[in-house]
Amino acid sequence: MFINLALPTVMFTEPDGVKKNMSKEFDVIYGGPITMIPEGFTVFDKVDLNEGSMTVQQLMDWFA
């Protein structure tokens, strides 16, 4: 439901589905290929990292 307080309007709406990010051979913004890992990642997905204190190199090794 959307209520506009500036105007006397109430609109019933339904949200769109979650956009899944997919790999592309060419992206116009980046000017090259885009690889999504994992394929179909959404803004609602997350990664829990319970490894304690790490350096950046240890983090990169953990992701690999």
C-alpha positions in Angstrom: 0.0 0.0 0.0 1.3 3.5 -0.9 -0.2 6.5 0.9 0.7 10.0 -0.4 0.4 12.4 2.5 0.6 15.5 0.2 -2.4 14.4 -1.9 -5.5 12.5 -0.8 -4.5 9.3 -2.5 -4.1 5.7 -1.5 -2.8 3.2 -4.0 -2.6 -0.6 -3.6 0.6 -1.9 -5.2 2.3 -5.2 -5.4 6.1 -5.4 -5.4 8.1 -6.7 -8.3 10.1 -9.9 -7.9 13.7 -9.8 -6.7 16.2 -8.9 -9.5 18.8 -11.7 -9.9 22.2 -10.6 -11.1 23.4 -12.7 -14.1 26.7 -12.7 -15.9 27.0 -10.7 -19.1 29.4 -10.9 -22.1 29.4 -7.1 -22.3 28.1 -4.5 -19.8 27.7 -0.9 -21.1 28.5 0.6 -17.7 31.8 -1.3 -17.1 32.7 -1.6 -20.8 33.4 -5.3 -20.6 32.4 -8.7 -19.4 30.7 -9.2 -16.0 30.9 -12.5 -14.1 28.6 -13.1 -11.2 29.6 -15.6 -8.5 27.3 -17.2 -7.6 25.0 -16.9 -10.7 21.7 -15.4 -9.7 22.9 -13.4 -6.7 20.4 -10.9 -5.3 20.6 -7.9 -3.0 19.0 -9.9 -0.2 21.7 -12.7 -0.2 24.6 -12.5 2.2 27.8 -14.2 3.2 28.5 -15.0 6.8 32.2 -15.0 7.6 32.9 -16.4 11.1 36.7 -16.8 10.8 37.8 -14.1 13.2 40.4 -11.5 12.4 41.9 -11.8 8.9 44.2 -9.9 6.6 42.9 -8.9 3.1 45.1 -11.7 1.5 43.6 -14.3 3.9 40.1 -13.1 3.0 40.9 -13.4 -0.7 42.2 -16.9 -0.2 39.1 -17.8 1.8 36.8 -16.7 -1.1 38.9 -18.6 -3.6 
